[in-house]
């Protein structure tokens, strides 16, 4: 998968799970770190984008 597609998926993922992340008290710095590492935690499942 191309990097451009990764960015689209990441943006969509953050949009869909915006409420979840807010409930978990994610701050801007953590958002940036997670985006840079392509690692996201959704509920109890870990989704890795490498």
C-alpha positions, 0 to 999 in steps of 0.5 A, spaced: 500 500 500 502 506 498 503 512 503 498 516 500 493 511 502 495 510 509 494 517 510 487 517 508 486 511 512 489 514 518 485 520 517 478 516 516 480 512 523 481 518 527 475 521 524 471 515 526 474 514 533 474 521 535 469 521 541 473 514 543 480 518 543 477 524 547 474 519 552 481 516 553 484 523 554 488 523 548 492 530 547 495 533 541 502 531 542 499 523 543 495 524 537 502 526 533 506 521 536 501 515 534 500 518 527 507 518 526 508 511 528 502 509 524 499 505 531 492 506 533 489 502 539 481 501 538 478 499 544 481 492 546 484 491 539 491 494 536 491 496 529 498 497 526 500 501 520 507 499 518 
